[in-house]
Amino acid sequence: MTGAALAGAIALTGLAGAPAASAAEALPDFADCPALPAGVNPGSWRCEVHSAAPRLTMGNVTVTLAPITMTHAEGPMPDGSQGQVWGAMHTAATPVPGGLTGTAAAGQPPLLGLAIHPEYGGRSDFYTGRFSLRFRLVSPLLPRACVIGSAEPVDFALKRPSPSEWVSTNPPVIKFSAYDDTFAAPAAEHCGPLTRALDRRLGLPAPSGNLMSYDATYTFRTYDRLPAR
């Protein structure tokens, strides 16, 4: 995404070289680094850990999502092509202001305490900044299966509004900003009798007028320098 991702790669951030090191920020660990493909050189592959503070406008809702951390690996394949392996994504649910007060279906109580929880959508290309998310809708009155993007995840194509910044070279810490204002948001699915009320409240489906933007930080380590597992 960050991930974000989520745009952790040098190819996305457009970095040509690093300035002198400055004070490093607190960094995440590398516990989620995925296993490498067979036959690659561990010294040429990097595990990247990306942290982002996303701001999301989707339909009628604008929220600052809970911080997202994404981990992936990238490097050259034996045939010289660019390779990537997904690792993991961690975040928490974010309350939706106002819930669904007053919009419940006939015979149903108002839906308060609504929250949105991003989940990895199964597609990512950190060289280009393309990735996908699903958004689980969380409430005591909604089934677990209630998701925006259940059948087809929400696809993002991140763009950079400004150059990236090296915060530190040892350890490597890079900051950048990214956004996508072109993605389409589908209707909620599998939400039971409140599905229509939920879509009216959230303004879904929303083919345009959506925005994902965030400030992100990432670090990396080559696989030959990772702790033994």
Wavefront OBJ file of the C-alpha trace (Angstrom):
o trace
v 0.000 0.000 0.000
v 2.624 0.725 3.395
v 1.688 -0.317 3.029
v -0.159 0.770 1.924
v 0.905 -0.481 0.635
v 1.895 -0.535 -0.927
v 4.740 1.158 -2.554
v 7.734 0.053 -0.525
v 10.034 -0.518 -3.445
v 12.746 1.802 -4.702
v 11.102 1.544 -8.102
v 7.962 3.183 -6.730
v 9.639 5.771 -4.543
v 12.015 6.840 -7.318
v 15.123 7.062 -5.146
v 18.376 7.566 -7.005
v 20.746 7.729 -4.029
v 20.859 8.233 -0.275
v 22.142 11.321 1.570
v 24.152 11.218 4.764
v 22.486 9.312 7.570
v 20.410 11.119 10.169
v 18.796 9.940 13.389
v 16.800 6.784 12.658
v 13.177 6.410 13.667
v 11.799 3.472 15.599
v 11.585 0.566 13.173
v 9.345 -2.497 13.006
v 10.842 -5.953 13.183
v 11.174 -8.416 10.303
v 9.134 -11.279 11.754
v 6.762 -11.376 8.771
v 9.427 -11.682 6.056
v 8.216 -14.424 3.684
v 10.211 -17.414 2.474
v 12.199 -16.778 -0.703
v 11.564 -18.449 -4.059
v 13.808 -21.400 -4.849
v 17.138 -20.643 -6.480
v 17.427 -16.915 -5.713
v 20.384 -15.158 -4.070
v 19.454 -14.098 -0.493
v 21.956 -11.232 -0.667
v 20.081 -9.747 -3.635
v 16.616 -9.998 -2.092
v 15.218 -7.455 0.356
v 12.557 -7.821 2.992
v 10.699 -4.501 3.175
v 8.516 -3.389 6.066
v 6.172 -0.547 5.218
v 4.113 1.501 7.693
v 1.446 4.002 6.643
v -1.192 6.236 8.201
v -3.939 6.111 5.542
v -6.719 8.635 4.995
v -9.683 7.164 3.141
v -12.654 8.750 1.425
v -14.943 6.071 0.022
v -18.479 6.945 -0.927
v -19.960 9.117 1.856
v -17.382 8.193 4.480
v -14.068 9.901 5.258
v -11.889 8.368 7.979
v -8.283 8.250 9.093
v -7.628 4.525 9.206
v -5.636 2.828 11.928
v -1.942 2.501 10.971
v -1.182 -0.257 8.476
v 2.031 -2.309 8.387
v 2.828 -4.429 5.331
v 5.762 -6.764 4.731
v 6.931 -8.195 1.425
v 10.100 -9.434 -0.286
v 11.508 -8.442 -3.668
v 14.544 -9.145 -5.785
v 15.822 -10.730 -9.007
v 14.628 -14.152 -10.082
v 17.131 -16.680 -11.506
v 16.062 -15.682 -15.035
v 16.746 -11.990 -14.318
v 13.100 -10.917 -14.035
v 11.789 -8.956 -11.057
v 10.293 -11.109 -8.320
v 8.054 -10.349 -5.363
v 6.617 -12.383 -2.498
v 3.824 -11.185 -0.236
v 4.414 -11.353 3.520
v 1.704 -10.004 5.821
v -0.509 -7.037 6.665
v -1.461 -5.809 10.133
v -3.977 -3.125 11.091
v -7.029 -2.564 13.293
v -10.643 -1.562 12.777
v -11.478 2.156 12.598
v -14.842 3.514 13.838
v -17.096 5.080 11.187
v -18.381 8.411 12.560
v -22.104 8.280 13.262
v -22.526 4.567 12.586
v -25.869 3.961 10.901
v -28.150 5.830 13.305
v -31.644 6.191 11.924
v -31.030 4.230 8.724
v -31.816 0.698 9.891
v -34.183 -1.532 7.943
v -37.793 -1.852 9.114
v -38.010 -3.763 12.372
v -34.242 -3.478 13.002
v -32.550 -1.306 15.671
v -30.241 1.544 14.597
v -26.764 0.270 13.700
v -24.359 2.017 16.027
v -20.714 1.153 16.587
v -19.907 0.586 12.925
v -16.202 0.151 12.121
v -14.196 -0.550 8.975
v -11.277 -2.994 8.926
v -8.968 -3.125 5.856
v -7.687 -6.550 4.813
v -5.225 -7.609 2.131
v -7.112 -8.229 -1.099
v -4.752 -10.807 -2.605
v -3.125 -8.623 -5.288
v 0.065 -6.573 -4.990
v 2.827 -5.174 -7.177
v 5.196 -3.087 -5.108
v 7.294 -2.148 -8.132
v 4.372 -0.191 -9.591
v 2.384 0.703 -6.474
v -0.637 -1.417 -7.379
v -2.394 -3.375 -4.661
v -5.860 -4.400 -3.503
v -7.787 -4.304 -0.252
v -11.071 -5.553 1.102
v -12.892 -3.592 3.807
v -14.667 -5.664 6.444
v -17.575 -3.838 8.123
v -17.680 -4.589 11.833
v -20.722 -4.225 14.111
v -22.557 -6.480 16.591
v -25.528 -6.341 14.198
v -23.609 -7.362 11.080
v -22.474 -10.852 10.059
v -18.765 -11.587 9.935
v -18.986 -11.943 6.141
v -20.067 -8.289 5.618
v -17.348 -6.882 3.343
v -16.811 -4.130 0.773
v -14.993 -5.844 -2.091
v -15.881 -9.409 -1.144
v -16.232 -10.760 -4.692
v -13.731 -8.353 -6.267
v -11.356 -6.385 -4.012
v -10.866 -2.636 -4.264
v -7.870 -2.022 -6.541
v -5.490 0.893 -5.955
v -2.824 2.406 -8.226
v -0.697 4.724 -6.093
v 0.904 7.918 -7.370
v 3.546 10.069 -5.653
v 2.895 13.817 -5.303
v 6.464 14.600 -4.169
v 9.973 13.073 -3.972
v 10.860 10.571 -1.275
v 13.080 11.461 1.676
v 15.845 9.395 3.229
v 15.560 9.813 6.985
v 18.491 7.505 7.683
v 20.920 5.327 5.750
v 21.960 3.074 8.639
v 19.462 1.631 9.227
v 17.682 2.585 5.996
v 14.530 4.615 6.673
v 12.670 6.273 3.805
v 9.593 8.498 3.943
v 7.184 9.191 1.100
v 3.602 10.151 0.354
v 1.237 8.411 -2.048
v -2.374 8.627 -3.173
v -5.000 7.227 -5.531
v -8.077 9.237 -6.513
v -9.247 7.016 -9.379
v -10.373 3.769 -7.708
v -13.981 2.548 -7.684
v -15.660 1.293 -4.515
v -18.239 -1.527 -4.839
v -21.337 -2.072 -2.719
v -21.178 -3.966 0.547
v -21.896 -7.687 0.316
v -23.159 -10.428 2.634
v -24.401 -7.958 5.250
v -27.806 -9.484 5.910
v -31.040 -7.452 6.197
v -29.110 -4.216 6.787
v -27.290 -4.385 3.445
v -29.368 -1.722 1.672
v -29.337 0.632 4.652
v -25.592 0.147 4.935
v -25.008 1.011 1.277
v -27.212 4.117 1.552
v -25.310 5.293 4.625
v -21.903 4.650 3.045
v -22.828 5.947 -0.421
v -21.950 2.684 -2.158
v -21.299 1.673 -4.812
v -19.146 4.735 -5.597
v -17.548 4.555 -9.069
v -15.713 7.876 -8.574
v -14.977 10.597 -6.036
v -12.941 8.299 -3.793
v -9.482 8.980 -2.343
v -6.804 6.985 -0.540
v -3.829 9.060 0.624
v -1.191 8.632 3.283
v 2.265 9.411 4.558
v 4.412 6.302 4.756
v 7.760 5.070 6.063
v 9.609 1.928 5.068
v 12.790 0.103 5.899
v 14.457 -2.969 4.416
v 17.094 -5.610 5.040
v 18.626 -8.116 2.657
v 17.910 -11.756 3.437
v 21.546 -12.554 4.163
v 21.325 -10.093 7.068
v 18.089 -11.311 8.592
v 18.182 -13.197 11.909
v 18.149 -16.970 11.590
v 14.727 -18.518 12.114
l 1 2 3 4 5 6 7 8 9 10 11 12 13 14 15 16 17 18 19 20 21 22 23 24 25 26 27 28 29 30 31 32 33 34 35 36 37 38 39 40 41 42 43 44 45 46 47 48 49 50 51 52 53 54 55 56 57 58 59 60 61 62 63 64 65 66 67 68 69 70 71 72 73 74 75 76 77 78 79 80 81 82 83 84 85 86 87 88 89 90 91 92 93 94 95 96 97 98 99 100 101 102 103 104 105 106 107 108 109 110 111 112 113 114 115 116 117 118 119 120 121 122 123 124 125 126 127 128 129 130 131 132 133 134 135 136 137 138 139 140 141 142 143 144 145 146 147 148 149 150 151 152 153 154 155 156 157 158 159 160 161 162 163 164 165 166 167 168 169 170 171 172 173 174 175 176 177 178 179 180 181 182 183 184 185 186 187 188 189 190 191 192 193 194 195 196 197 198 199 200 201 202 203 204 205 206 207 208 209 210 211 212 213 214 215 216 217 218 219 220 221 222 223 224 225 226 227 228 229
